[in-house]
Amino acid sequence: MDAPDGIIFRRPTEADYPTVVRVIDDWWGGRKMDFLLPRLWLQHFTGTSWLAETTDGALAGFLIGFHSPDQSNVAYCRLIGTNPNLRQHGLGRALYERFFEDARQADRHEVHAITWPGNKTSIAFHRAIGFEVQTGPGTQNLYGVPAIAAYDFDREDRTIMVRTV
Ligand SMILES: CC(C)(COP(=O)(O)OP(=O)(O)OC[C@H]1O[C@@H](n2cnc3c(N)ncnc32)[C@H](O)[C@@H]1OP(=O)(O)O)[C@@H](O)C(=O)NCCC(=O)NCCS
């Protein structure tokens, strides 16, 4: 499996929680986003998640995901982020490749992710690595992308993306 030079991948542990949550607002462009990752994600989902570090141990990226208890063919990526100084060098792809391989090993063949349709980087990234944006009933064009209005919290629009693995 390809890995960018000088990057080490491992499973996160709960001890990584402060390091990970501390970077979220910055990595997500300065908006207050750390509420996306309560501690429970690094207590109960570490076995299906990935952390990337530089050789000096600095956080390079993370993917927090799980295998759906209700949908036996589905693995779900909750959050993926890479250090802004390391972007567009294949790190996000490398994190997803590991998550895809975990899904295959567990005989799961669909990976789901959702994103805010205004997050152009996220949409372009997911499309580039093979996700398809879901269209059809309930979707409308928002920010130029098929999305479901008021999908979360009865107010937040979301684009749903699926990749077969
Ligand atoms: C989205 C994100 C994880 C991408 O990470 P990355 O390390 O830059 O991704 P990669 O370098 O592996 O890029 C993989 C593909 O996506 C494409 N891509 C990445 N960023 C892109 C951008 N800003 N615009 C267009 N395409 C982009 C790359 O060109 C690449 O395609 P290629 O292999 O065909 O050249 C990163 O930008 C990020 O952390 N963003 C903030 C958090 C976020 O929005 N996360 C997603 C929602 S949870």
The ligand as an SDF file (V2000), in Angstrom:
LIG
                    3D

 48 50  0  0  0  0  0  0  0  0999 V2000
   -9.7820   16.6450    2.2400 C   0  0  0  0  0  0  0  0  0  0  0  0
   -8.3710   16.3450    2.7510 C   0  0  0  0  0  0  0  0  0  0  0  0
   -8.4310   15.2340    3.8160 C   0  0  0  0  0  0  0  0  0  0  0  0
   -7.5180   15.8650    1.5420 C   0  0  0  0  0  0  0  0  0  0  0  0
   -6.2530   15.4420    2.0370 O   0  0  0  0  0  0  0  0  0  0  0  0
   -4.9420   15.4000    1.1120 P   0  0  0  0  0  0  0  0  0  0  0  0
   -3.8700   14.8090    1.9670 O   0  0  0  0  0  0  0  0  0  0  0  0
   -4.6760   16.7390    0.5100 O   0  0  0  0  0  0  0  0  0  0  0  0
   -5.4110   14.4050   -0.0340 O   0  0  0  0  0  0  0  0  0  0  0  0
   -4.4980   13.6870   -1.1670 P   0  0  0  0  0  0  0  0  0  0  0  0
   -3.2350   14.4420   -1.3720 O   0  0  0  0  0  0  0  0  0  0  0  0
   -4.3830   12.2460   -0.8560 O   0  0  0  0  0  0  0  0  0  0  0  0
   -5.4190   13.8800   -2.4510 O   0  0  0  0  0  0  0  0  0  0  0  0
   -6.1120   12.7990   -3.0650 C   0  0  0  0  0  0  0  0  0  0  0  0
   -6.7920   13.2910   -4.2940 C   0  0  0  0  0  0  0  0  0  0  0  0
   -7.7090   14.3530   -3.9590 O   0  0  0  0  0  0  0  0  0  0  0  0
   -7.4310   15.5060   -4.7380 C   0  0  0  0  0  0  0  0  0  0  0  0
   -7.5340   16.7150   -3.9390 N   0  0  0  0  0  0  0  0  0  0  0  0
   -7.0460   16.9230   -2.7030 C   0  0  0  0  0  0  0  0  0  0  0  0
   -7.2590   18.2030   -2.3290 N   0  0  0  0  0  0  0  0  0  0  0  0
   -7.8600   18.8100   -3.3740 C   0  0  0  0  0  0  0  0  0  0  0  0
   -8.2810   20.1420   -3.6030 C   0  0  0  0  0  0  0  0  0  0  0  0
   -8.1020   21.1000   -2.6820 N   0  0  0  0  0  0  0  0  0  0  0  0
   -8.8720   20.4390   -4.7920 N   0  0  0  0  0  0  0  0  0  0  0  0
   -9.0060   19.4960   -5.7530 C   0  0  0  0  0  0  0  0  0  0  0  0
   -8.6150   18.1960   -5.5880 N   0  0  0  0  0  0  0  0  0  0  0  0
   -8.0330   17.8640   -4.4080 C   0  0  0  0  0  0  0  0  0  0  0  0
   -5.9670   15.3580   -5.1250 C   0  0  0  0  0  0  0  0  0  0  0  0
   -5.7040   16.0660   -6.3060 O   0  0  0  0  0  0  0  0  0  0  0  0
   -5.7840   13.8910   -5.2870 C   0  0  0  0  0  0  0  0  0  0  0  0
   -6.1800   13.4560   -6.5650 O   0  0  0  0  0  0  0  0  0  0  0  0
   -5.1360   12.7080   -7.5230 P   0  0  0  0  0  0  0  0  0  0  0  0
   -4.5850   11.5600   -6.7080 O   0  0  0  0  0  0  0  0  0  0  0  0
   -5.9910   12.2780   -8.6550 O   0  0  0  0  0  0  0  0  0  0  0  0
   -4.0890   13.7210   -7.8370 O   0  0  0  0  0  0  0  0  0  0  0  0
   -7.6940   17.6260    3.3180 C   0  0  0  0  0  0  0  0  0  0  0  0
   -7.7690   18.6720    2.3660 O   0  0  0  0  0  0  0  0  0  0  0  0
   -8.3270   18.1230    4.6230 C   0  0  0  0  0  0  0  0  0  0  0  0
   -7.9620   17.6560    5.6960 O   0  0  0  0  0  0  0  0  0  0  0  0
   -9.2810   19.0860    4.5350 N   0  0  0  0  0  0  0  0  0  0  0  0
   -9.9320   19.6790    5.7280 C   0  0  0  0  0  0  0  0  0  0  0  0
  -10.8260   18.6720    6.4360 C   0  0  0  0  0  0  0  0  0  0  0  0
  -11.9640   18.1830    5.5450 C   0  0  0  0  0  0  0  0  0  0  0  0
  -12.6560   18.9610    4.9050 O   0  0  0  0  0  0  0  0  0  0  0  0
  -12.1640   16.8290    5.5370 N   0  0  0  0  0  0  0  0  0  0  0  0
  -13.1570   16.1790    4.6920 C   0  0  0  0  0  0  0  0  0  0  0  0
  -14.5200   16.1820    5.3010 C   0  0  0  0  0  0  0  0  0  0  0  0
  -14.6140   15.1260    6.7400 S   0  0  0  0  0  0  0  0  0  0  0  0
  1  2  1  0
  2  3  1  0
  2  4  1  0
  2 36  1  0
  4  5  1  0
  5  6  1  0
  6  7  2  0
  6  8  1  0
  6  9  1  0
  9 10  1  0
 10 11  2  0
 10 12  1  0
 10 13  1  0
 13 14  1  0
 14 15  1  0
 15 16  1  0
 15 30  1  0
 16 17  1  0
 17 18  1  0
 17 28  1  0
 18 19  1  0
 18 27  1  0
 19 20  2  0
 20 21  1  0
 21 22  1  0
 21 27  2  0
 22 23  1  0
 22 24  2  0
 24 25  1  0
 25 26  2  0
 26 27  1  0
 28 29  1  0
 28 30  1  0
 30 31  1  0
 31 32  1  0
 32 33  2  0
 32 34  1  0
 32 35  1  0
 36 37  1  0
 36 38  1  0
 38 39  2  0
 38 40  1  0
 40 41  1  0
 41 42  1  0
 42 43  1  0
 43 44  2  0
 43 45  1  0
 45 46  1  0
 46 47  1  0
 47 48  1  0
M  END
$$$$
